[in-house]
Amino acid sequence: MFTGIVTEIGNILAIEDKGDRHITISCAMDPAKIAIGASIACSGVCLTVVDKGGVAGEGWFAVDVSGETVKRTAPEQWTVGAPLNLEPALKLGDELGGHIVTGHVDAVGEVVKVTQVGASWQYIVAAPKELAPFIAPKGSITVDGVSLTVNEVADQTDGACHFMLNIIPHTAEVTTLGTLVAGRKVNLEIDVLARYLKRMQSLAIQG
């Protein structure tokens, strides 16, 4: 379980084909405090640590990424040198600073437009029609592992939707969101509460 509050940006150091993709990722975390088998969200994708090394400030960890995971997530993130938003799994007693995030990507969206507004940035992101019913103004959504608030939603004629986000300078600086441009693919995870509310609504209609 995660909160969508990114702790640092890592980079993919190496990718090996071992049936699945064996990926080594740089981190500033102390490897001595990373357990083998621990979960770390990498740009919104929950992955399991299978190896680690280095020292605090110059550490690394390795994960295995299946072909299914690669197929269902933003393709740009699975390349050597790609930056990743990192968040270790919650521990009992940790502050829930964002919202409840599972680390399971629901769909890939696409950045439609980026506009600077004052010191902040306004992003328009396209979401596929299967996610549109779960995205609402002032609701939460996770974009590349970052917990964000939806400002506006514009439904499209094909059933999909465009939603607007406001990214403050701090968020742009400490996550990969500051590097996004129009046309970039992003990992989307809907709010788990919206998922259950939609299910309850469908059962009520059937009843």
Disulfide bonds with the S-S distance in Angstrom:
none
